[in-house]
Amino acid sequence: MVSPMQSAVAELLDGVINAYGPFVIPVALFALGAVGYLFLVAVGRAGVEGDAPTDDAAATLRDGGDGDDGETRADRSDDDA
């Protein structure tokens, strides 16, 4: 037995395809993709707390040290000489 919701959706899709033809399918997919992309951009800009590296972590990766002492690689290489 077909539920009323299924038949309503089928009638709606049938009406849209009869009115606009099969060319509405790629347009609808493009629109859904654009909405999904905008959603992902919004979520990415909002960020997740504790997910992104802090400035200290970026300094650690960039300088190779602990990032707290302000010492650079050039400073450390002078100490070794």
Phi, psi and omega in degrees: 000136181270131179285157180299328180293317179298317181291326178292318178293319179296319178294322178296312179297319179297319178295319179294316181291323176294325182282317187250349180086181183287353181287348179287337183296308178295326178295317179295319178296319177297316180297317177296321177295320179295318178295318178297320178296315179297324176297315179295323177296316180297317179293320179294322178288328178292325178074167177240128183301128178083001182271322184276148177292147178278173178298323178295321179292321178294321178294322178297315180292321183287316187267342181080006179247204179273350175082357183261335187269354179075003180283139180254174178297323179297322178295319180291324180291332177290327179291328182287334185283000000 
